[in-house]
Amino acid sequence: MVQELEIEFKNLLTKEEFHRLADFFQLTEKDFAEQENYYFDTKCFALKNHGAALRIRKKKDQYVLTLKEPYHVGLLETHQFLTNQEAVSAIHESVFPKEGSVVEKIKQLEIKPESLLCFGSLITSRATKKYKNGEIVLDHSRYENREDFEIEFEAEDEKEGKQQFLEILNKHNIPIRQTENKIKRFYSAKFSKENL
């Protein structure tokens, strides 16, 4: 089973702040790579009700199914690699593999994999760079006719990571903004649009 603990801090950016940080960290266009996230839940949002989130990420030609669950610090991520055919079947037909680490954890939540639906996708252009004891992530995301810009800081230690992240924002005169994760921003955009 492939699992990792995700401790990260995030802040939405203006386009100008995003480009300013990219320049500061010496990130050029060639440092950014595209990835596509497909988001899943049941019609009644059973995963969300457990505080969990499920996605398939396509990066280059590889698909990874990831379940994110709350942990006492950060989020616990469980990963399962999918073949192209398995990914296409899940995205378009709600047919998931019969077994695997993520599928087993979904069943433990008493959710039937066949009840999961793909609600859509979010495309991110991402660059990463090592910084102090963590990793800086700059993301430009496009979804539901919207776009946003974001900085994330992935850390090993929550306290130290938060301090280093706040130092970056302060140094570049970037205000702290209440920032939901991408899946929440995607669902907010999708359902606010449908309710217009």
Wavefront OBJ file of the C-alpha trace (Angstrom):
o trace
v 0.000 0.000 0.000
v 1.376 3.387 -1.017
v 0.533 5.996 1.626
v 1.938 9.360 2.591
v 1.171 12.095 5.064
v 0.471 15.467 3.426
v 1.312 18.539 5.492
v 0.876 21.609 3.345
v 0.016 25.264 3.593
v -1.668 27.137 0.768
v -2.609 30.649 -0.233
v -4.418 31.990 -3.276
v -2.449 34.549 -5.291
v -3.217 37.283 -7.766
v -1.777 36.758 -11.237
v 0.796 39.469 -10.520
v 1.856 37.823 -7.217
v 2.110 34.459 -8.963
v 4.495 35.813 -11.621
v 6.480 37.713 -9.004
v 7.028 34.532 -6.981
v 7.884 32.548 -10.115
v 10.571 35.131 -10.890
v 11.872 35.095 -7.313
v 12.177 31.293 -7.277
v 13.674 31.385 -10.798
v 10.907 29.271 -12.314
v 10.443 29.636 -16.050
v 7.772 28.321 -18.396
v 9.725 25.097 -18.960
v 9.581 24.352 -15.203
v 5.770 24.089 -15.327
v 4.130 20.759 -16.164
v 0.450 20.111 -16.768
v -1.629 17.632 -14.816
v -5.343 16.887 -14.863
v -7.384 15.929 -11.797
v -10.724 14.118 -12.106
v -12.899 14.322 -8.974
v -15.290 11.650 -7.703
v -18.000 11.266 -5.097
v -21.424 9.674 -4.773
v -24.633 11.547 -5.643
v -25.166 12.242 -1.924
v -21.476 13.160 -1.345
v -20.700 10.218 0.948
v -16.941 10.811 0.674
v -17.289 14.504 1.526
v -19.439 13.540 4.530
v -16.488 11.444 5.771
v -14.172 14.449 5.248
v -12.521 12.488 2.424
v -11.822 13.264 -1.228
v -11.123 11.040 -4.228
v -9.364 11.931 -7.456
v -7.622 10.413 -10.437
v -4.599 12.458 -11.487
v -3.215 12.202 -14.994
v 0.392 13.337 -15.132
v 2.304 12.730 -18.347
v 0.857 9.344 -19.350
v 0.366 7.957 -15.855
v -2.874 7.757 -13.878
v -2.973 7.607 -10.070
v -6.100 7.108 -7.975
v -5.757 8.948 -4.639
v -7.973 8.971 -1.561
v -7.347 11.822 0.895
v -8.585 11.378 4.461
v -8.280 13.559 7.565
v -5.388 12.666 9.858
v -4.412 14.076 13.265
v -1.853 16.242 11.415
v -2.527 17.036 7.754
v -4.108 14.514 5.406
v -3.418 10.833 4.863
v -3.151 10.034 1.154
v -3.534 6.498 -0.182
v -2.429 5.965 -3.791
v -3.188 3.297 -6.368
v -1.712 3.278 -9.873
v -4.196 2.674 -12.691
v -3.736 1.533 -16.268
v -5.048 3.868 -18.962
v -8.027 1.544 -19.482
v -8.846 1.410 -15.749
v -8.742 5.207 -15.559
v -10.961 5.673 -18.614
v -13.464 3.118 -17.246
v -13.600 4.903 -13.878
v -13.931 8.393 -15.380
v -16.506 7.603 -18.059
v -18.348 4.529 -16.766
v -17.910 4.591 -12.932
v -16.221 1.197 -13.209
v -13.337 0.918 -10.730
v -10.829 -1.920 -10.341
v -12.139 -4.803 -8.221
v -9.206 -4.506 -5.796
v -6.357 -2.269 -4.730
v -5.379 -0.155 -1.717
v -7.696 2.785 -2.520
v -10.649 0.614 -3.516
v -10.306 -1.342 -0.234
v -10.297 1.879 1.822
v -13.401 3.136 -0.022
v -15.171 -0.122 0.889
v -14.062 0.319 4.532
v -15.955 3.636 4.480
v -19.019 1.549 3.464
v -19.132 3.184 0.044
v -19.670 1.050 -3.033
v -17.113 1.945 -5.742
v -19.837 1.555 -8.406
v -21.792 4.393 -6.738
v -18.978 6.880 -7.433
v -19.407 9.429 -10.215
v -16.903 11.706 -11.925
v -18.060 15.288 -11.403
v -15.474 16.847 -13.724
v -11.864 17.861 -13.970
v -9.418 20.580 -13.048
v -6.235 21.226 -15.058
v -3.189 22.578 -13.255
v 0.077 23.909 -14.604
v 2.527 23.231 -11.743
v 6.138 24.023 -10.879
v 7.962 22.872 -7.744
v 11.186 23.919 -6.073
v 12.993 22.795 -2.915
v 13.026 25.561 -0.321
v 14.526 25.310 3.169
v 13.062 22.127 4.709
v 10.159 21.815 2.326
v 8.974 22.308 -1.231
v 7.400 25.340 -2.870
v 4.576 24.595 -5.327
v 3.204 27.214 -7.717
v -0.082 26.267 -9.403
v -2.148 27.878 -12.145
v -5.470 26.002 -12.261
v -8.327 26.078 -14.772
v -11.774 24.637 -14.086
v -15.448 25.401 -14.785
v -14.544 28.489 -16.907
v -12.461 29.884 -14.034
v -8.785 30.139 -13.279
v -6.833 30.732 -10.113
v -3.259 31.029 -8.911
v -1.888 29.488 -5.747
v 1.233 28.881 -3.708
v 1.565 25.736 -1.610
v 4.357 24.835 0.788
v 4.762 21.137 1.539
v 6.590 20.435 4.789
v 7.734 17.544 6.961
v 6.909 19.356 10.215
v 3.695 21.342 10.727
v 5.048 24.017 13.085
v 8.271 24.670 11.184
v 6.462 24.522 7.833
v 3.860 27.079 8.874
v 6.564 29.477 10.071
v 8.544 29.175 6.821
v 5.377 29.590 4.728
v 4.322 32.743 6.573
v 7.858 34.127 6.145
v 7.532 33.725 2.353
v 4.181 35.544 2.272
v 5.461 38.311 4.536
v 8.672 38.803 2.554
v 6.677 39.255 -0.664
v 3.899 41.378 0.886
v 1.233 38.786 0.073
v -1.821 38.879 2.354
v -2.992 35.676 3.998
v -6.158 34.556 2.210
v -8.584 31.896 3.376
v -7.813 29.176 0.805
v -9.858 26.025 0.287
v -8.198 23.052 -1.369
v -8.648 22.527 -5.111
v -11.399 19.949 -4.856
v -13.515 22.292 -2.684
v -12.898 25.185 -5.067
v -13.871 22.946 -7.993
v -17.143 21.832 -6.351
v -17.994 25.398 -5.251
v -17.536 26.631 -8.823
v -19.443 23.716 -10.334
v -22.469 23.926 -8.084
v -22.672 27.705 -7.838
v -22.757 27.730 -11.663
v -25.549 25.137 -11.764
v -27.594 27.090 -9.236
v -27.527 30.341 -11.233
l 1 2 3 4 5 6 7 8 9 10 11 12 13 14 15 16 17 18 19 20 21 22 23 24 25 26 27 28 29 30 31 32 33 34 35 36 37 38 39 40 41 42 43 44 45 46 47 48 49 50 51 52 53 54 55 56 57 58 59 60 61 62 63 64 65 66 67 68 69 70 71 72 73 74 75 76 77 78 79 80 81 82 83 84 85 86 87 88 89 90 91 92 93 94 95 96 97 98 99 100 101 102 103 104 105 106 107 108 109 110 111 112 113 114 115 116 117 118 119 120 121 122 123 124 125 126 127 128 129 130 131 132 133 134 135 136 137 138 139 140 141 142 143 144 145 146 147 148 149 150 151 152 153 154 155 156 157 158 159 160 161 162 163 164 165 166 167 168 169 170 171 172 173 174 175 176 177 178 179 180 181 182 183 184 185 186 187 188 189 190 191 192 193 194 195 196
